[in-house]
Amino acid sequence: MDSERKPDPNNTQTRFYDPYQGIQVPIPVRNVYQLPTAPQYLFDEEARRSRRNLSDNLTFFTGCGYLLGAIGGGASGLVAGVKSFEPGDTAKLRANRVLNSSGHAGRAWGNRLGIIGLIYAGMESGAMALRDVDDVWNSVAAGLGTGAVYRAARGVRSAAVAGAVGGVLVGAAVTAKQALKRYVPI
């Protein structure tokens, strides 16, 4: 039977999982499972890739953008809610103002940064597919394109400025990431 097989302690490709670890109840039959240490993929092509695919990027950048925007907007709304206090307000009314202001600003900022993350992920994956090279220039081009597309409805000048700002911000982020990898031992 497979359940009676003993785990091989010399196999470095697996790790041991004991579902009863930390439980102080004496259990007569203890199952120790061998789980793989490397990620498992359905197809071999996925295992050979060194980066996330388009759907992973869309999920990651959109989620991170929304989360950061919601936190930043909530903090901004908190400050705006506290500034809107009036001398005769009760504690219940003040709490209501702060919560309404935080929720409104957090939702708005989260949606904006989520959309920016969505556009950026699409631009970066498109640049990588178009150039068939995976380097930092794809990220910088995606930043340029994201800024330009996000502000395109406000005119050509606004799109050009936003594109330049997006490219500079992504360039600075990529440079900072490379400097951290090189100089900070983690």
ABEGO torsion letter per residue (X at the ends): XAAABBBBAABAABBBBBAABGBABBBABBBBBBBBABBBBABAAAAABABBBAAAAAAAAAAAAAAAAAAAAAAAAAAAAAAABBAABBAAAAAAAAAAAAAAAAAAAAAAAAAAAAAAAAAAAAAAAAAGBBBAAAAAAAAAAAAAAAAAAAEAAAAAAAAAAAAAAAAAAAAAAAAAAAABBX
